[in-house]
């Protein structure tokens, strides 16, 4: 059973995990000290317009100004000159569309990353439980990409029934599957009320300021991740539990029974074996069940993932071992991308496989594993070098960006130089400084290990430098320094230092030491102008009958599309007879008739096969043939041969049927009879006489009500035509 686990025992970190049994499927961690700006709505001011970038920079209350592209600016902020140019079909430059100092309402689309500011947009989107409202983007709207085709059509029909104001657009979320018009309209009314409050607050004061703040992690998790397949919601903190219950009572009361308070002594994540899996998300290497490993490395341009077979030896040969390891890696890569929330360009180096079928299997497994991802994903094919390229949308800062700091020793490189290599580079730099003019002394401060290497293993080299350059070289072992930090100081002839060497090792005076900034108190976030907007009406309650009706419509929609085709194929298919379920040897759909082969060879049987199997009359076959109209004359074999066979067989059947009719009895069971003249409209057949069904036509004969007339002769209505 799938569960939503919410851990809020530590105030510095709030964690939400989606687990299936004891398998971690998704993870979201929020640090209250790090303010999340994505989806927040601000009133900003344009500070600079850059035609070279086709964008402008907006001040909205953050330290870095946000980046607003031209394509993300709504036309309501365009100047009159730009609007006239658009109407005439001309291209509009951003300097003509907007100007510096203009105030606009913006929403943060992407968080700040590194030295880049936040990406902004003026096309605001407000997320509800079932809908996403885009109040200034009328061209947007539809159904979520994750909804299947059958459900998509039903939701589009329901979306047409709700009242969406002109100039706005709506998208139905995956949680809206199976919801009726009343529930969607209820969610839309709340979003419209929220948007009107945002518009009213935007005109209250000048920019920049925060208008609306996105909900916290608990509300977002319940709104975005809660699905019908989640059976329990466990929360280990009383205050968070009350907040979640209040939200669910207003928005989703039918799911309130799933909410439970976890109060055991065992930590929540440890109870379901989740803690160890979270720790693996911080590791560079992830082990696979077969013994292989997935290695994840970050670079400035892309994310590289390498698969190693390591101790994987389960396959019968090297090709099968590579395939099994790659299939396991595809599942684990999809899970790690969700847990770590890694985005951007991703390159996966699978183990080389010679078989094209094996490569297609790995690609299919990766696509199938990525289907449950909420982010947009694009997956390529495995190239001839064994590399697969894909991209994933960044929904939020990755786990590493929110939890890691840059290493102060390697500056994020991941490795440092060895003691010997660093000592030699310091020695060469000291020699270069001592060769400069008017140099009296060179002082080298290095870590203790590097200084010992210079003073002992490289003592002769330092003495040669002093003798050749006539400059004094001093090496100081500084205990405050760690590799690869060092300092080389050059003194001119006019400068002199009388202090002893041990007094020169001072950590405060070294520029190469990393700056140790004191922990600054986190400034309190500015309050949003719009907050505490409640829904005007409770969530519509769905009766059990409505739910059953929804299930019935869902299953009928799944199977009704192919029902007519299956019924038509069933009617065309030969039905079992009453004698052993075998089909008569002579059927209407003869292969000779369809293939155009002459039926002359059938004269050898002389109808013997037909007489033996005459009792095997197909069930409801004449009615089906009458509905379909029967095969036309001339389809498959020449008309003269068909005419001869029809005359020969028709006389036998007509004489047999006439005898039965004269005796006033129906033909025996299984015997093919001829349908008599059809009674006119309004006229009933005589009592004791049953209107006979259309007879079973022979191969190549057109089944028809009554008897087939001669070619070129049209029988009169109600008159039985004669043959021959």
Secondary structure by P-SEA (a helix, b strand, c coil): cbbbbbbcccccbbbbbbbccccccbbbbbbccccccccbbbbccccccccccccccccccccbbbbbcccccccccccaaaaaaaaacccccccccccccbbbbbbbcccccccccbbbbcbbbbbcccbbbbcccccbbbbcccccaaaaaaaaaaaaaccccccbbbbbccccccccaaaaaaaaaaaaaaaaaaaaaaacccccccccccccaaaaaaaccccccccbbbbccaaaaaaaaaaaacccccccccbbbbbccccccccccaaaaaaaaacccccccccbbbbbbbcccbbbbbbbcccccccccaaaaaaaaaaaaaaaaaaaaaaaccccbbbbbccccccaaaaaaaaaaaaaaacccccbbbbbccccccccccccccccccccccccccccccccccccccaaaaaaaaaaaaaaaaacccccbbbbbbcaaaaaaaaccaaaaaaaaaaaacbbbbbbbccccccccbbbbbbccccccccccccccccccccccccccccccccccccccccccccccccccccaaaaaaaaaaaaaaacccaaaaaaaaaaaccccccccccccccccccccccccccccccccccaaaaaaaccccccaaaaaaaaaccccccccccaaaaaaaaaaaaaaaaaaaaaaaaacccccccbbbbbcccccccccccccccccccccccccccccccccccccccccccbbbbcc
